[in-house]
Amino acid sequence: MSDIDELKKAIVQFTKDRDWDQFHNGKDLALALSIEASELNEAFLWKDAKDVNVDKVKEELADIINYAILIADKYDLDIKQIVLDKLRRNAEKYPVDKAYGNAKKYNEL
């Protein structure tokens, strides 16, 4: 079993044990993920990045990952495959020779 599959199994079991799946439709999971991402942003607000509370970053990042995995589970998505597919598409949009060391969007390269 891969690490991702192990995480997915643990997260799904955690929600089943609490009968929370009834609340976990795609919309609400996406909203929860967005809210957790905002809480991660809040950890950086008004600080230099080097001054962030790393424990807070870990906590919020874990919540984000949990919700992302639950969304993937809800729609029966293969996490590894969708990430690899996105990396392939991004590699086409951001070829190394044009994007290396450059923060411009793909349509500005």
N, C-alpha and C positions, 0 to 999 in steps of 0.2 A: 504494500500500500504506500502510495506517495505521501509526502508531507502535506500536500494540498488536500488529498483525499482524507487523510487523518484529521486535519483541521475541520474540513467540511462535516465529517461524521460527528465529531465532538460538538460542533456548533449546532447542528441539526438536532442532536440528541438533547442538548441543553434546552432548546426551545420546546421540544416534544415533552420533556419531563415536566415542564411548566404549563403545558397546553397553550403556548403562545402562538402556535402556527395559525390559529384562527384569526389573529391580528396581522399576520405577515403576508399581506397581498403586495404585489409589485409596487404599487403607488406608495404605500406607507413605508415599505422598506427603502425605496428611493428617497423619500422625504427624510427618514431617519438617518440615512447615510449622509445626506446633505447637511443636516443639523450637526452631526458629529464632525463633519469636515469644517463647519463653521466654528465649532468648539476648538478644533485644532488651530484654526487661524487665530482664534482669540488668545491662545497660548503665546503667540508671537506679537500680538498687538502692542504697539508702543515700546518695543524692545529691539535691541540689536539681536540678530539671529543667534549670536554666540551666548546671549544671556538667557535664552529660553530654559524653562524648567523641563529637563529631558524626561522626567517621570511623567509629567503631564502630557508630553508629546507621545510617549509610549502608550499611555492610557487611551488617548483619543484615537491614535492610529489603530490600536487594537479594535476599538469600536467600529471604525471605518471598514477595516478588513472583515470583521464579523458580518456587517450588513452587506458588504459586497458579495461575500460567500453565500449568504442567505438568498440574495437576489439571483445569483447563478443557480443555486439549488432550485429555487422557485420556477425558473424557466428551463431547467434541465440542461444547463450550459456546461460545457467542458472548459473549466477555468484555464487549464494549460493551453488548450487549443485556441481559445479566444484571445489570450494574451500573445501567443506566437503569431496568430493571424494579424493582430494589430501592429506588432513589431515589424512584420513583413511589409504591411501597407505604409507604415511610417518610414521604413528604409527606402521605399520607392519615392516618397515625398521629400525625404531629407537625405539625399545621397551624401556620403562622407565627403567627397571632394568639394561639395558646395556648402554643406552644413557644419563642417568641422570648425569648432570655436566660434560659431555664429549663432546668435539668439533670434535671428529673423524667422518669421513664419515662412512656411514652404513656398507660398506664392510670392514671396519677396526675395527669394534666393537668386 
